[in-house]
């Protein structure tokens, strides 16, 4: 196996209801249920995620829900009812890669924007392409863009833990991750603060946020 760049490696201790529903909408593998523990792993090159999935499912009882394989990046989401089992699968993956958790990239927030009282026409555009809940005109929109992409799912989960927002969409594969939330202005401000605090608490190697492997 050639050199693998560990971009995202993040543990979700308890999947929240909206993110769980979202994952079930887009997943082609085994579907999670609310409060499952999950892990998001993202690597470059993308093809390397196949071997990582193999290690996780053969060494432990975790269930893979999502595997994105692109030329540049590959992403795996797996889950289990037992947090210890999900964490053990992560340890097995790191052992296979001969890496530590700190070898992951630190997340870098590229965009964090709040748009209040969103117009009907813009709400229509968002609703055309979203996989989560409908956006209702007049609500406040929060947009997060993060590098690397996998941390967008973690951000979505942390936002939902903290504030009664609505999950509109979350894209956690590719060069950058994006998160779209809706709610009242106060709810969105609370969620945004939680997202920034949670992402800032993730250690790792320096991230120059250039869009490619560091």
Secondary structure, DSSP 8 states (H G I E B T S, - for coil): ----EEEEEEEESS--HHHHHHHHHH-SS----TT-EEEEEEEESGGGHHHHHHHHHHHS--EEEEEEE-SS-EEEEEEESSHHHHHHHHHHHHHHHT--GGGSB--EEEEEEEE-S--HHHHHHHHHH-SSS---TTSEEEEEEEESTTHHHHHHHHHHHHS--EEEEEE-SSSSEEEEEEE-HHHHHHHHHHHHHHHHT---B-----SS--
